[in-house]
């Protein structure tokens, strides 16, 4: 992986410099392989982290975030995403990545192409980069409805 990295799937080699970009690669590797233990190592512990996205809803604290991932990974859908069109900025103990995810959601009932606006915020905790917040949103109402229908059987009428 180089400074010109334009897409992250988790299949890339880590830079190995202990930086936030390695933590971002680790997240996508864990997510795309459904590895809850690696996600636990990527996210901050306790009640501090938060997540908000069209499938998981608003979740606060690692236990709730973990439960959302566990439910998704044990469900009928297979989701694969790549982070692209992104920027990153940060300091010595924080890093913010803002970009887009593209990928697929596949079930026995069908498959759709995903396009998600995504923000991931990492902080350095005890010398290790840990994800503190994730926000994902789908700008296209028809795509959002199709995604929720594949996962839940119907579009959500009210956010969870």
Secondary structure as the mmCIF struct_conf table of DSSP 4:
data_model
#
loop_
_struct_conf.conf_type_id
_struct_conf.id
_struct_conf.beg_label_comp_id
_struct_conf.beg_label_asym_id
_struct_conf.beg_label_seq_id
_struct_conf.end_label_comp_id
_struct_conf.end_label_asym_id
_struct_conf.end_label_seq_id
TURN_TY1_P TURN_TY1_P1 UNK A 3 UNK A 4
STRN STRN1 UNK A 7 UNK A 8
BEND BEND1 UNK A 10 UNK A 10
BEND BEND2 UNK A 12 UNK A 12
HELX_LH_PP_P HELX_LH_PP_P1 UNK A 13 UNK A 14
BEND BEND3 UNK A 17 UNK A 18
HELX_RH_AL_P HELX_RH_AL_P1 UNK A 20 UNK A 33
TURN_TY1_P TURN_TY1_P2 UNK A 34 UNK A 34
HELX_RH_AL_P HELX_RH_AL_P2 UNK A 36 UNK A 42
STRN STRN2 UNK A 43 UNK A 43
HELX_LH_PP_P HELX_LH_PP_P2 UNK A 44 UNK A 45
TURN_TY1_P TURN_TY1_P3 UNK A 46 UNK A 47
STRN STRN3 UNK A 50 UNK A 53
TURN_TY1_P TURN_TY1_P4 UNK A 54 UNK A 56
STRN STRN4 UNK A 57 UNK A 60
BEND BEND4 UNK A 61 UNK A 61
HELX_RH_AL_P HELX_RH_AL_P3 UNK A 62 UNK A 74
BEND BEND5 UNK A 75 UNK A 76
STRN STRN5 UNK A 78 UNK A 90
BEND BEND6 UNK A 92 UNK A 93
STRN STRN6 UNK A 94 UNK A 107
TURN_TY1_P TURN_TY1_P5 UNK A 108 UNK A 109
STRN STRN7 UNK A 110 UNK A 125
TURN_TY1_P TURN_TY1_P6 UNK A 126 UNK A 127
STRN STRN8 UNK A 128 UNK A 137
BEND BEND7 UNK A 139 UNK A 139
HELX_RH_AL_P HELX_RH_AL_P4 UNK A 141 UNK A 152
BEND BEND8 UNK A 153 UNK A 154
BEND BEND9 UNK A 157 UNK A 158
#
